[in-house]
Amino acid sequence: MTDFQTLLEFIETETGFATSYYDESYLDRRVSARMRRRGVEEYADYLTLLEEDDDDERAELLDTLSVNVTEFFRDEKVWTALRDVLLELADTVRSIDIWSAACADGREPYSLAMLALDAGLDPRNVSILATDIDEDALARARAGRYESTRTADISDQLGFLDNPQEYVDREGDRAFVVNDRVKDLVTFERHDLITGDPKSGFDLVACRNVCIYIDKQYKLPILDTVSKSLREGGHLVLGQTETLPGEVKERFEAEDPRIRIYSRVADT
Ligand SMILES: C[S@@+](CC[C@H](N)C(=O)[O-])C[C@H]1O[C@@H](n2cnc3c(N)ncnc32)[C@H](O)[C@@H]1O
């Protein structure tokens, strides 16, 4: 076993971060960034730092490894298409069940809820399940409080909506809390897309920007879980740089391949 693999094994057993799910070059980039920060050149020396948990290095590393990067209305053109999907669903099904799989800190499911309200859907007929593997991200999602940072202006992120003030309570210029009209549509739950059971009967599943970080061998299990969770004719939306692996491709028809929206066809 190389020193890097020993280090990854230590991280997995001691911190609970499932390094084995992630692409090795991604992990190497992140670990190396921490090593540079700490002025350490060898993986074995960095392991010693972690063993001693010097300056809370474990927490710093976990922060660096977790890819919770997300935005409200990330990739706007997708949201324009999703508005049409929601309106079509409102005309064809009694209640609309949506799953935001790998929801990070909640911005994606809250965007879906705001979009449904903005499109004039009856909130009694919309329910959104939002899941993630990361309990800390889920805690932030449940709180629904967001603050602008140096690189991300949360007010800009709501710019997709005509009247964003209907969905959030402002806390000064730099923060807001998602209001109860929006929160009431969303339920958060921990779920691991690789080892967790599929769900069933969803009309729309968003599984965006998780497969890009995950080791190749786990992409199929993730998309298998997701596709089994959709009813026939249900819609799947992936991240803008993601594609369906060959093995699950035949279960879908591309509705708009440029923006990665697909519909589930019947099993043959
Ligand atoms: C980059 S965020 C994507 C957030 C959102 N879907 C978006 O596109 O903005 C990736 C999320 O995937 C979650 N994740 C990683 N592995 C997972 C797994 N096996 N099951 C469920 N969620 C996972 C991470 O915790 C993180 O919150």
PDBQT file of the ligand as one rigid body, heavy atoms in Angstrom, charges set to zero:
ROOT
HETATM    1  C1  LIG A 301     -21.457  19.664  -5.070  1.00  0.00    +0.000 C 
HETATM    2  S1  LIG A 301     -22.732  19.203  -3.984  1.00  0.00    +0.000 S 
HETATM    3  C2  LIG A 301     -24.135  19.287  -5.091  1.00  0.00    +0.000 C 
HETATM    4  C3  LIG A 301     -25.283  20.050  -4.512  1.00  0.00    +0.000 C 
HETATM    5  C4  LIG A 301     -26.463  20.300  -5.469  1.00  0.00    +0.000 C 
HETATM    6  N1  LIG A 301     -27.033  19.071  -5.951  1.00  0.00    +0.000 N 
HETATM    7  C5  LIG A 301     -26.049  21.198  -6.625  1.00  0.00    +0.000 C 
HETATM    8  O1  LIG A 301     -25.925  20.725  -7.743  1.00  0.00    +0.000 OA
HETATM    9  O2  LIG A 301     -25.825  22.389  -6.398  1.00  0.00    +0.000 OA
HETATM   10  C6  LIG A 301     -22.456  17.434  -3.816  1.00  0.00    +0.000 C 
HETATM   11  C7  LIG A 301     -23.182  16.824  -2.613  1.00  0.00    +0.000 C 
HETATM   12  O3  LIG A 301     -23.171  15.400  -2.766  1.00  0.00    +0.000 OA
HETATM   13  C8  LIG A 301     -23.143  14.852  -1.471  1.00  0.00    +0.000 C 
HETATM   14  N2  LIG A 301     -22.748  13.418  -1.554  1.00  0.00    +0.000 N 
HETATM   15  C9  LIG A 301     -21.525  12.915  -1.780  1.00  0.00    +0.000 A 
HETATM   16  N3  LIG A 301     -21.578  11.574  -1.796  1.00  0.00    +0.000 NA
HETATM   17  C10 LIG A 301     -22.870  11.223  -1.586  1.00  0.00    +0.000 A 
HETATM   18  C11 LIG A 301     -23.560   9.980  -1.481  1.00  0.00    +0.000 A 
HETATM   19  N4  LIG A 301     -22.916   8.824  -1.607  1.00  0.00    +0.000 N 
HETATM   20  N5  LIG A 301     -24.899  10.000  -1.239  1.00  0.00    +0.000 NA
HETATM   21  C12 LIG A 301     -25.562  11.176  -1.100  1.00  0.00    +0.000 A 
HETATM   22  N6  LIG A 301     -24.967  12.384  -1.183  1.00  0.00    +0.000 NA
HETATM   23  C13 LIG A 301     -23.634  12.412  -1.433  1.00  0.00    +0.000 A 
HETATM   24  C14 LIG A 301     -22.133  15.741  -0.755  1.00  0.00    +0.000 C 
HETATM   25  O4  LIG A 301     -22.278  15.626   0.658  1.00  0.00    +0.000 OA
HETATM   26  C15 LIG A 301     -22.519  17.129  -1.297  1.00  0.00    +0.000 C 
HETATM   27  O5  LIG A 301     -23.424  17.775  -0.440  1.00  0.00    +0.000 OA
ENDROOT
TORSDOF 0
